[in-house]
Amino acid sequence: MKFADGHGKAKMLIPTCVSIYGQQEGDTCFSITQAFNLTFDFFLQINPNLNCDTIFVGQWLCVDGFLS
């Protein structure tokens, strides 16, 4: 994710994960965000390469973290 800094240049925000969850049968990105009280946008930011159409049982997903 990129944001403009004070000088008009784009600054890349790097996600840091502090808690992970192993996806279980029946889970969806939406159900995981609800279970961990996350916004969908933040969930995607801390899982930058995630494709919610192809999550699978046992996949490790970040459920808590920060951007810096």
C-alpha positions, -999 to 999 in steps of 0.1 A, spaced: 0 0 0 13 34 -9 6 68 6 19 102 -3 44 116 22 46 153 30 66 159 -2 42 143 -27 63 111 -30 47 77 -25 57 59 7 53 21 7 37 8 39 51 -26 50 27 -50 69 41 -67 100 21 -96 113 19 -103 150 -7 -131 151 -16 -158 126 -46 -181 121 -49 -214 102 -78 -213 79 -104 -240 87 -131 -256 66 -160 -233 60 -139 -201 67 -142 -172 43 -123 -139 44 -155 -123 56 -160 -148 84 -124 -145 95 -126 -107 97 -158 -110 117 -143 -135 141 -112 -114 148 -130 -80 147 -111 -67 117 -121 -44 89 -119 -61 55 -96 -34 42 -72 -39 71 -73 -77 67 -62 -73 31 -35 -48 40 -19 -72 65 -23 -101 40 -11 -83 8 -9 -112 -15 -41 -129 -4 -68 -139 -30 -100 -145 -10 -113 -166 -39 -86 -192 -34 -81 -195 4 -77 -231 15 -78 -252 47 -45 -249 66 -35 -216 50 -19 -193 75 -34 -158 75 -24 -128 95 -52 -117 119 -33 -90 138 -5 -66 128 4 -31 118 16 -11 88 48 9 90 
